[in-house]
Every structure is written in C-alpha cells, then in structure tokens.
Amino acid sequence: MDFQIKYLTPDIKLSTYDDKLFKTETIFEYHMLVWFISGETKIIQADKTYLFKAGDTFLIPRNHLATIINYPKDGQPHKAVVMHLTTERLKQFYSTIDAAPKSIREETKIRSFSKHPLLESCLASLIPYFEMKEPFPENITTLKIMEAISILREIDKTIDSVLTNFEEPGKIDLISFMEKNYMFNMPLERFGYLTGRSLSTFNRDFRKIFQTTPQRWLIQKRLELAYYHLTEKNKKPTDVYMEIGFEDLSHFSYAFKKQYGFAPSVVR
C-alpha cells in the first residue's frame, strides 16, 4: 500500500494513495473540508451513501460515524487536500461576528460544494506550499483557514448552524442509535462517547437493554444486513463486507457460514 501524507500544518494536509483501495471507519474530532484532485471516494453514513470524484469539494461534519473507501481512478492516485476546521479556530472566527446557531437538524449531512470557484481556488492555492522546506508560518495558516470559513459562509447561508455547534455528545437513546449505526466497525469506547456514556456505562446499559454483549449483537446485526444485501439486492460478497463493518473478506465469509451454514458466495 503506497499511502503518503504531507503536512503543511497539523490542520492542513495533502494525502496521496496509490493502490486498489483504502478503507477506514472513523469519527472525526473536527470538521473536515476536502478538495479532490484525483481518485474517487465513497462515504457511507447511517442514512446515506455519497460518491465523490475529482474536482469535488465537501465538508464532513465532526462527531458522526462514517465508513470511507478511497480508490485510485483512471490511472490516477487518490489525491486530496484536507483542511481541519478545529473547534479552537472556529471559536476564534465566530468570536468576532454575530452568528448564533439557527438549527442543527442538518448537522449529520455531508455538504457538497463541488466545483465552486471561490472554495476550489482557496484550497488549490495551498498546493505549491507543500514543497516548502521551511515551516509554514502560523499567521498565514490562520489566514487560509479563516478564508475558507468565510467562503463557506458566503456560499452556504445555513453553515453557521453546523460550524457554531461546539457541544459534545450528550446521553441519548441507546436503542435508536445502535439500530442506526451498527454497521460501523468502531471501538466500543467510541460508541460509548457518541451516546454520552463511559465504556463501562455503555456496556452495562447495552446488556440491560439487549440481553447480550455488544460484540455478539453487532456481529449478528451485520450478518443479517449482509444476508439482505446478498439475497434482496443481489450484491456480491466483495461489494458487501466492507460496507457492513467487516475488515476482510475471509473473516466475513467465516462468520457468515457459521451463522447460516453456507458461504456467502453461494447465496447469489
């Protein structure tokens, strides 16, 4: 796997990936603004799947689970400029203006700003700086990030409701959250954090509600979803296992056969 990251600063990076695919399941601590130079990315959230290609620009909100699958495309590597919009910098920006949050109903959605000239030119202007040998000046870093935030506010009049929400997840209903997000292969600590619980409280509440361990319940739910995709959607096992929380095809095939008595490859 040929995966390289060049950091201009801790908040601005250029990632390059040149292999068949790269998959990760994650939750971002900060909002991520991404501009695609080449390649293709599929982002799977609980209620929607997104496909982004070269030239696309989008914002991934913080504190939401996602499966991300990156692909090279048309002989070109997967290449993107990524800017972290940290809570600290956002608070600094909004401390100078009057912008109270209006609504957070749209917060879970990835926002696309594809081929917008203002935003694309802002991120494209960073490319030459990645060849610098000396450290990138912090004052210019701040200017570039503040420029990006200003452009986002100009082209999306509802973005304040996302960027000004600095709250951490509170304790929420465990059943509805797990039924919506079980396909994400995340550490139990992260499930606990997103539901407003410590790991020990999460495990205790989970056993009380579901009458089993989180690990067993998650495997069962993922295999049921896999069976649905294979039988009703006529998908291939190679197209299913990554999207339902399994790390590799052999583990998925073993678990599926143990559950149903036959290999997923014979379902279709």
C-alpha positions in Angstrom: 0.0 0.0 0.0 1.5 3.3 -1.1 -0.1 5.9 1.2 1.6 9.3 1.8 0.6 12.4 3.8 2.3 15.7 3.6 1.5 18.1 6.4 1.7 21.8 5.7 0.5 22.3 9.3 -1.3 19.9 11.7 -4.6 21.3 10.2 -3.7 21.2 6.5 -2.5 18.2 4.7 -2.1 16.6 1.2 -2.9 12.9 1.1 -1.9 10.6 -1.8 -2.9 7.0 -2.1 -2.0 4.7 -5.0 -3.3 1.2 -4.6 -6.5 -0.7 -5.2 -8.5 0.8 -2.3 -8.1 2.1 1.2 -10.9 1.7 3.7 -11.4 3.2 7.2 -14.2 3.6 9.6 -13.9 6.7 11.7 -15.4 9.6 13.5 -13.7 12.9 13.1 -12.9 15.1 16.0 -13.1 18.2 13.8 -15.0 19.3 10.7 -13.0 18.3 7.6 -13.0 20.3 4.4 -11.8 18.2 1.5 -10.9 19.1 -2.1 -10.4 16.2 -4.5 -7.6 16.4 -7.0 -7.9 12.9 -8.4 -9.4 9.5 -7.5 -12.7 8.6 -6.0 -14.2 8.3 -2.5 -17.3 6.5 -1.2 -18.5 7.7 2.2 -21.1 5.6 3.9 -23.2 7.1 6.7 -26.1 5.5 8.6 -28.7 7.1 6.3 -26.9 7.9 3.1 -24.0 7.0 0.8 -22.0 9.6 -1.0 -19.7 9.2 -4.0 -17.1 12.0 -4.7 -14.8 12.3 -7.7 -12.0 14.6 -8.9 -12.9 18.3 -8.6 -15.5 17.7 -5.8 -15.3 19.7 -2.6 -17.2 18.7 0.5 -17.4 19.2 4.3 -17.6 16.2 6.6 -19.1 17.2 10.0 -17.4 16.2 13.2 -18.7 13.6 15.7 -20.5 11.4 13.1 -19.7 7.9 12.2 -18.7 7.1 8.6 -17.1 4.4 6.5 -14.7 5.9 4.0 -13.4 3.9 1.0 -10.8 5.6 -1.2 -10.0 4.4 -4.7 -7.5 5.5 -7.4 -9.3 6.2 -10.7 -8.4 6.3 -14.4 -4.8 5.6 -13.7 -4.5 8.5 -11.2 -3.9 8.1 -7.5 -6.4 9.1 -4.8 -5.2 12.6 -4.0 -6.9 15.3 -1.9 -6.2 18.5 0.1 -7.7 18.3 3.6 -8.3 21.2 6.0 -9.3 20.6 9.6 -11.7 23.2 10.9 -10.9 22.8 14.6 -13.2 24.0 17.4 -10.5 26.4 18.6 -10.2 28.1 15.2 -14.0 28.2 14.7 -14.4 29.8 18.2 -11.8 32.3 17.2 -13.5 33.2 14.0 -17.0 33.4 15.4 -15.9 35.5 18.4 -15.6 38.5 16.0 -19.0 38.2 14.4 -22.6 37.8 15.5 -23.8 34.4 14.3 -25.9 32.5 16.7 -26.8 28.9 15.7 -30.1 28.7 13.9 -30.7 24.9 13.7 -28.6 21.7 14.0 -31.0 19.5 12.0 -28.7 19.4 9.0 -25.6 18.6 11.0 -25.3 15.0 10.1 -25.3 15.7 6.4 -22.1 15.9 4.4 -22.2 19.2 2.5 -21.1 19.3 -1.1 -19.7 22.5 -2.8 -18.4 20.8 -5.9 -16.5 23.0 -8.4 -17.3 26.3 -6.7 -14.6 28.7 -7.9 -14.2 30.5 -4.6 -13.7 27.4 -2.5 -11.7 25.5 -5.1 -9.3 28.4 -5.7 -8.8 28.8 -1.9 -7.8 25.1 -1.5 -5.9 24.9 -4.8 -3.7 27.8 -3.7 -2.2 25.6 -1.0 -0.7 23.1 -3.4 2.6 25.0 -4.0 3.2 25.4 -0.3 3.6 21.6 0.2 7.0 21.8 -1.5 8.3 24.3 1.1 11.3 23.1 3.1 10.9 25.6 6.0 7.9 25.6 8.4 4.7 27.2 7.1 4.0 30.5 9.0 1.2 30.2 11.6 -0.2 33.6 10.7 -0.7 32.5 7.1 -2.2 29.2 8.2 -4.8 31.2 10.2 -5.5 33.4 7.2 -6.0 30.5 4.9 -8.4 28.7 7.3 -10.3 31.9 8.1 -10.6 32.5 4.3 -12.1 29.0 3.9 -14.6 29.6 6.7 -15.6 32.9 5.2 -16.1 31.3 1.8 -18.3 28.6 3.3 -20.5 31.2 5.0 -20.8 33.0 1.7 -21.9 30.1 -0.4 -23.9 28.2 2.2 -26.1 30.5 4.3 -27.0 27.7 6.7 -23.5 26.6 7.5 -23.3 28.6 10.8 -25.7 26.1 12.3 -23.1 23.4 11.8 -19.9 25.3 12.5 -21.1 27.1 15.6 -22.2 23.9 17.4 -19.4 23.3 19.9 -21.3 20.9 22.1 -20.1 17.4 22.9 -22.5 14.4 22.6 -24.9 14.0 25.5 -26.6 10.8 26.7 -29.0 9.7 24.1 -31.3 6.7 23.5 -29.1 3.6 23.0 -31.6 1.5 21.0 -32.2 4.0 18.3 -28.5 5.0 18.0 -27.3 1.4 17.7 -30.0 0.3 15.3 -28.9 3.2 13.1 -25.1 2.8 13.4 -24.3 -0.9 14.0 -22.6 -1.3 10.6 -19.7 0.9 11.6 -16.7 -1.1 13.0 -15.7 1.3 15.7 -14.2 0.6 19.1 -16.9 0.3 21.8 -15.3 3.4 23.5 -16.4 5.5 20.5 -19.9 4.1 20.6 -20.0 5.0 24.3 -18.7 8.5 23.6 -21.3 9.2 20.9 -24.1 8.0 23.2 -22.9 10.1 26.1 -21.5 7.2 28.1 -18.3 5.9 29.5 -17.3 2.4 28.3 -18.4 0.7 31.5 -21.8 2.5 31.4 -22.2 1.7 27.8 -21.6 -2.0 28.4 -23.9 -2.1 31.4 -26.7 -0.2 29.6 -26.3 -2.4 26.5 -26.5 -5.7 28.3 -29.6 -4.5 30.2 -31.4 -3.4 27.0 -30.3 -6.1 24.5 -29.7 -9.0 26.9 -26.3 -9.8 25.2 -22.9 -8.4 24.7 -22.3 -5.5 22.3 -19.8 -7.7 20.3 -22.3 -10.5 19.7 -25.2 -8.2 18.9 -23.0 -6.2 16.4 -21.9 -9.4 14.6 -25.5 -10.7 14.4 -26.9 -7.4 13.0 -24.1 -7.1 10.4 -24.6 -10.6 9.2 -28.4 -10.0 8.9 -27.7 -6.9 6.8 -25.2 -8.9 4.7 -27.9 -11.6 4.0 -30.3 -8.9 3.0 -27.9 -7.3 0.5 -26.9 -10.7 -0.9 -30.5 -12.0 -1.3 -32.6 -8.9 -2.0 -30.1 -6.6 -3.6 -28.2 -9.3 -5.5 -24.8 -7.8 -4.4 -21.6 -9.7 -4.4 -19.8 -10.6 -1.2 -16.8 -8.5 -2.2 -19.2 -5.5 -2.5 -20.9 -6.1 0.8 -18.4 -7.0 3.6 -16.6 -3.6 3.7 -19.9 -1.7 3.9 -21.3 -3.6 6.9 -18.4 -3.5 9.3 -16.1 -6.4 8.4 -12.4 -5.8 7.9 -11.6 -8.5 5.4 -13.5 -11.0 3.2 -12.2 -14.1 4.8 -13.4 -13.1 8.3 -16.8 -12.1 6.8 -17.1 -15.4 4.9 -16.2 -17.4 8.0 -18.7 -15.6 10.2 -21.5 -15.8 7.6 -21.0 -19.5 7.1 -21.0 -20.1 10.9 -24.3 -18.2 11.2 -26.2 -19.5 8.1 -24.5 -22.8 7.3 -23.3 -21.9 3.8 -20.8 -19.5 2.3 -22.0 -16.0 1.2 -20.6 -16.8 -2.3 -23.4 -19.4 -2.9 -26.3 -17.1 -2.0 -26.5 -15.5 -5.3 
